[in-house]
Every structure is written in C-alpha cells, then in structure tokens.
C-alpha cells in the first residue's frame, strides 16, 4: 500500500560525498517524521538523522557537521547529503517514514529496502 524506495548508494572514496534519496509512494495522506538509519556489518541498526514535516531535524552525534537531511514534502521524498565520508560510514542505509494512510486516521511506520554505502579507497 505504501512503499519507500531508496537510491543513491554506492562506492565512494574516503573524504568523498554521496546523496541518498528516498521516495514514498502509494496511498498516502501525509507523512510525519522521515528519517535515515544505518546498519553496519555485525552491528545493530542505528539512527542517523530524522526530519519532521515542519523541517525540524535531529542528528546522531557521529554525523553532526557532515551529513544533512532534507525533504521535499510535495514529492514525499527525503534526502541525506553525506560529506566527509570515512570507512566507519560503511553500512546499509535505510529510509523510515511515519505515513498516514489516505482516508484513515492511522499512521503506520514504513521502511525502505536499504541501500549500501561503501567507503573505501
């Protein structure tokens, strides 16, 4: 009913940049908070950044000053600009959204399938 599709992952050298995108589609009335999480090999999934529909942002300490989250509410899309990447940023990045289903009062949580970011020389 509602899908999140990420794009923009890939291989990048240390110090480089990547921009991730995540588009929500389906029977959507509105979207509250959208965010990015990541899961490194052998580790738990952790919060990277979130952004509310009003544009309020929150970042994990390990990305502050390097990553920027933004969104286009008209396109139901959230972005993650990642700068100054290092090997510790290597992970699968997942998009997350709190979506209100059309014609209902229900909010549901949806996850994307994940996109792999590899930082290596």
C-alpha positions in Angstrom: 0.0 0.0 0.0 2.9 2.3 0.8 6.4 1.8 -0.4 9.7 3.6 0.3 12.4 3.3 -2.4 15.9 4.4 -1.7 18.6 5.3 -4.2 22.0 6.9 -4.4 24.2 4.4 -2.6 27.4 3.1 -3.9 31.2 3.0 -3.5 32.9 6.3 -2.6 36.5 7.1 -1.5 37.3 8.4 2.0 36.6 12.1 2.1 34.0 11.9 -0.6 30.3 12.6 -0.7 27.1 10.9 -1.6 23.5 11.9 -1.7 20.8 9.4 -0.8 17.2 9.8 -1.8 14.1 8.0 -0.6 10.7 8.4 -2.2 7.4 7.3 -0.7 4.6 6.3 -2.9 1.2 4.7 -2.5 -2.0 5.6 -0.6 -0.5 8.5 1.3 -2.4 11.2 3.0 0.5 12.8 4.8 3.9 11.9 6.2 5.0 12.9 9.7 8.7 12.2 10.5 11.0 10.8 7.9 14.5 9.5 8.7 17.6 7.6 7.9 19.0 4.7 9.8 22.1 2.6 9.1 23.3 -0.9 9.9 27.0 -1.8 9.6 28.1 -5.4 9.2 27.7 -7.2 12.5 26.1 -4.2 14.2 22.6 -3.1 15.1 20.6 -0.6 13.1 21.0 2.9 14.5 19.5 6.3 13.9 21.4 8.6 11.6 19.0 11.6 11.2 15.4 12.5 11.2 13.3 15.4 9.9 9.7 16.3 10.8 7.2 17.6 8.3 7.9 21.1 9.6 11.6 20.7 8.9 12.9 20.1 12.4 16.0 17.9 12.3 17.9 15.6 14.6 21.3 14.0 14.0 23.3 11.3 15.6 26.5 12.7 17.1 28.7 10.7 14.8 27.3 12.5 11.7 26.8 16.1 13.0 28.5 18.6 10.8 29.0 16.1 8.0 25.5 14.9 7.0 22.5 17.0 6.1 18.9 15.7 6.0 16.3 17.4 4.0 12.9 16.7 2.5 10.5 17.7 -0.3 7.0 17.3 1.1 5.4 17.8 -2.3 7.3 14.8 -3.6 7.1 12.7 -0.4 10.9 12.4 -0.6 13.7 12.6 2.0 17.4 13.2 1.2 20.6 12.6 3.0 23.6 14.5 1.9 26.7 12.8 3.2 30.0 14.6 3.2 33.5 13.8 4.5 32.7 10.1 4.4 35.0 7.7 6.2 35.2 3.9 6.4 33.1 3.8 9.6 30.2 5.2 7.5 30.1 1.9 5.5 26.7 0.4 6.1 23.3 -0.3 4.6 21.2 2.9 4.9 17.5 2.5 5.5 14.8 5.1 5.0 12.0 5.3 7.5 8.7 7.2 7.5 5.6 7.6 9.6 2.8 7.6 7.0 -0.8 8.5 7.4 -2.8 6.2 5.1 -5.3 8.0 2.8 -8.9 8.2 4.1 -7.8 7.0 7.5 -6.6 8.4 10.8 -3.9 5.8 11.0 -0.2 6.4 10.9 2.0 3.4 10.0 5.7 3.0 10.1 7.4 2.0 6.8 10.9 1.1 5.9 12.8 1.0 2.7 14.7 -1.9 1.4 18.1 -0.3 2.1 20.9 1.0 0.0 24.5 0.0 0.5 27.1 2.7 1.1 30.7 1.5 0.9 33.6 3.9 1.8 36.9 2.5 0.6 40.0 3.5 -1.2 
